[in-house]
Every structure is written in C-alpha cells, then in structure tokens.
Amino acid sequence: MRYGWMIVLCSLLWLSAVSAMADHESSKQPSLWSPRDEAERLGAMEVPGGMVSVPAGSFLMGSDPRKDRAAGPQEQPQHQVYLDVFMIDRFEVSNVEYLRFVLATGADWPKFWRESPFPEKAALHPVINVSWYEADAFCRWVGKRLPTEAEWEKAARGEDGRIFPWGNEPAGWIKSNIAHPGSKRGFKYPPLANINRYDKGASPYGVYQMAGNVSEWVSDWFDPEYYRQGHDKNPSGPASGVLKVFRGGSWNEDPEVARSAGRNGNSPDRESYLTGFRCAKSGDDGGKAEALNRGRDGTVPTVMRFSE
C-alpha cells in the first residue's frame, strides 16, 4: 500500500516538474493574438482594384458659365487641353490598401483607425484623414503617382465638357454618395460607401466615385488664375504654391462642389475626414488592369509582423 502511494507521489512530482517547465518555456513566446494580428488579417483581404487607360487626345477643361450656373471664376475660361495617354485607378484607395502601406513602411495610422485598426465593415471604405504628403508617398510606394489636375478632370468627365461624370443631369442617390438638400450628416465616423459602389455614376472611362464619397488630392499646386495662362498641353500646374488642389466633392458637401470642373485647394499637410485620393501613372500597360496595388517590385507587399 505504501509502495502504491510512493508511485502516485512520484508521478505527481514529475507532472509538476513538466508543467513548470512548460510554463517557463511558454512565457518566452509571443502571445497567440495581438491587435497586430488583426491588422495583418485585414491587410490580406482581397479588394477591388485595377486601373483604366485614358487615351491620348484633347478634352474640354474648365467651365462655361453659360452652360453651368455653378461655374466659379477659378474654373474659367473653359479651354481645350491635350493629354498624352495615362492610366488612373478605377477606385479610390481603400483602408485595406493603405493599411498594407502602413504595415510595410511604418507610416502613421490615419485618424478614425481605432479598432485594430478599423472595423471590417469599413475595410472597403476610402481611406480618409491623409495629408497630400501621405497620399503622394503611398502612390510612390506602389510605383505610381498622384494624377495631375488635368488628368483627374479628363478621367472624370471625358472629352465633351459634361458637368458630372454621368452627364449634365443633377446628382442623384443612385449615382453618388453626396449630401443632397437637408442631408448634412456631421463628422463622427463618416457615412462613407465602399469604393466599388455607384456604378451608375461611373465616368465615361469606367472610373468610380469621381463625384462624392471623398474628395481627392491631385498633384498640382493651386492657382485660381492658372487657366488664364494658356497651358494647353499636358499641364502639371504651377511650379510652386501654398495650397494643393483637391477635386470631386465628398459625402458631406453640396452637389455643386462635386462637379467635375470644380477646383479647391488646401494646405498639403491638412488631414480631412472629407478627403482621400487615388493614383495614376503615365503611359499605357496594354490594357492590363492591376488586381491589387503592388509594391515597386511588382509583388503584393509582404505584411510585416510585430511581436511586441
């Protein structure tokens, strides 16, 4: 009987030693889950992507006040502008795409990323609260650039001087995410739409949401007199300035602001809950659309892992 108790006691001591060793060893390992793991999972999600080719040729840039009563002086005179072929993102840059950039480069997370880093239902919303500098850095990271003001406008309205991407008729609920009369909605997380919504409001080249959802940074410095200076071939804006141009209106602005010729400027370091961006590149890749934004080496960026 005593011998049996000794066997039990020895077994318990052995199990205790093994357990202590296991606890000691596991304490050296990183935790099984952290907020970074959730960020990496979101960063690996598939998102709508691709670019569209805008052919070389002339288009009507700016506004004719005889046809557009909302035309501002900074949009005049309406004039013919020639652009070489270029490509532009079909959709605005999403939270997921910007998250890949953040994880790979260590860039700051935008405001409103509060839930490791954002709730999954916001994954395909356009990224907001990014400065012009951050938008420029993202586009360079994926081997692209911000579109010029002229490129953005041609991609939005085509060649015929239409007021909105879909034509001259006013913005409607099924064509754009924009503030209609009486629908101003405040800024507590904005009521954004997924980047691939509103196909009925796409531009003549198939570019989405160039009116509403978020306004978009472009590369040019803002000069209200620039159109009067006769720049009619591949204009890239003034050589310097104080404000950078943003285009397209947002979810919380009047339809007049979202007209394709509408011009606005803001400090390049300003971060707004109304503003995001998309990227462009010169030339044409033969019509091959990109499935995802990619890094400089042409591969989907590897998400960095953090153990702390």
Beta strands, then each sheet from edge to edge (+ up, - down):
strand 1: 51-54
strand 2: 57-61
strand 3: 79-83
strand 4: 86-89
strand 5: 215-221
strand 6: 244-247
strand 7: 264-266
strand 8: 275-276
strand 9: 280-282
sheet 1: 1+ 4- 9+
sheet 2: 2+ 3-
sheet 3: 7+ 6- 5+ 8+
end
